Amino acid sequence: MSHLAKPRSFGRAVLLGRIGSPDGKTRPGDVASLLLAIVRTAPEMLRILPDYARAYGSPRRIDPHLRERIQLRVARLNDCGTCTAIHTAAALAEGMPACDVRAMEPTAFEAEAYPDDVRAALRLATHLAVEGRLAEPEVVEALRAFFPDWAVRQIYACARVICWTNRFNRTWEGMLRWVS
């Protein structure tokens, strides 16, 4: 699966999905580094976007609740308010219970509350959000134990696209803080 190849390493600010320094002030160099990281990952995004689209519109797609759990988990780990708001609304619109939406909070996450297949998907998503790179082989193999190849690609695509989108949103939020 070529699109599961290890993405480029981006540097600490991008890996953590945060912008600026510990004092909360964004500096011009931080924003430039983040924009460059976004551009460098564009080829990977183009390769996985078809799988991401299938997760939404294909007859053979992952469960919408799983898709939104993955995206909420990543958005909240990356502290992306825009994506959190969008995927909270989407999860609720898909009929996901409000208690499950709240359970995606990084501080309230209880993996034991989910079946093994959901835990495996959330583990991959968490790894991608925190580490900014492909999960260790055992994380991917755990996922493959529960899902067919097409579903693994969609799960991976959902997690990677939301990570990329979080970085994009956080970059613009940081630029607005820097300019103002």
Sequence and secondary structure as in RCSB ss.txt:
>XXXX:A:sequence
MSHLAKPRSFGRAVLLGRIGSPDGKTRPGDVASLLLAIVRTAPEMLRILPDYARAYGSPRRIDPHLRERIQLRVA
RLNDCGTCTAIHTAAALAEGMPACDVRAMEPTAFEAEAYPDDVRAALRLATHLAVEGRLAEPEVVEALRAFFPDW
AVRQIYACARVICWTNRFNRTWEGMLRWVS
>XXXX:A:secstr
 GGGS      HHHHTT  S TTS   HHHHHHHHHHHHHHHHHHHHHHHHHHHHHH SS   HHHHHHHHHHHH
HHTT HHHHHHHHHHHHHTT  HHHHHTTSTTT  GGGS HHHHHHHHHHHHHHHHSS   HHHHHHHHTTS HH
HHHHHHHHHHHHHHHHHHHHHHHHHHHHH 
